[in-house]
């Protein structure tokens, strides 16, 4: 075991101890905002009326790979009333 791998292992351990929770939270917030933008642009795919289809078509090549994952995420969301029953 070299000195570089020991330093890398220590750095990964310290990252896990100090910053992993913040990293996970930031990642979840980033994806939530990303999906919110997709909903604003392509909401008509799931029944949410949108204002302008022109911008939706302009952004379609950028969000096209994320649409199946976005639909699964949207269907997995729970409402307060779902937790009551």
N, C-alpha and C positions, 0 to 999 in steps of 0.2 A: 504494500500500500504506500503510494507515494505521498509526498507532501501536498501536491495539488488536489488529489482526491480527498485527503483529509480535510483540507480547507473547504472544498466544495460540499462535503457532507456536513460540516459544521455550519456552513452558510445556509444550507437547506433546512437543517434542524432549527436554526434561529428564525428563519422565515416562517416555518410552521408554528413555532411558539408565539412569535410576536405578531405577524401580519396575515396569517392565513384566513382568519375570520373576516377581516376587512377586505381582503382580496375576493373572497367568496361573495360577500355582500355587494361589492362593487360590480362583480360579474353579473349577479342576479338583477341589479338595477339597470345595468347596461342592456341586457336582453329584454327586460320589461319595457324600457323606452324604445328599443328597436321594434318590438312587436306593436307598441302603441303607434309608432309612425306607420307601420304597415297597415294597421287598422284604419288610420286616417286616410291613407292613400287607396287602399283596396278593400274598404269595408263593404262595398257592394257585393263582394264574394260571399259574405256571411249574412247579408241582409241589413247592413247599416248604410243608410243613404250618405253619399258623398257629394261634394260640390262639383268638382270638375274632373271629368275623366281624362282630360288632356294631361294633367300632371301625373295621374296614375299610369298612363301609358309611357310617359317619359321616364319614370322611375322603375318600371316593370323589369327591365334587364338586371337591375341591381338587387331587387328583392325576390326575383323568381326562384332562386335556389332555397330561400327560406320559407316559402309559402306552405309546404306540407308540414314543416315543424311548427309554424305559426298556427295553423289550423288545429293541430293536436294540442298546443298550449292553450288556445282559446277554448277548446272543448273541455279541457281539464280544470278550468277556473271554476271555483265554487262561489256561490252567493251566500249571504247570511241566512237566507231562508232554507238553503240546503242543509245547513248545520243544525237547524231547529228540529228537524224530523228525525 
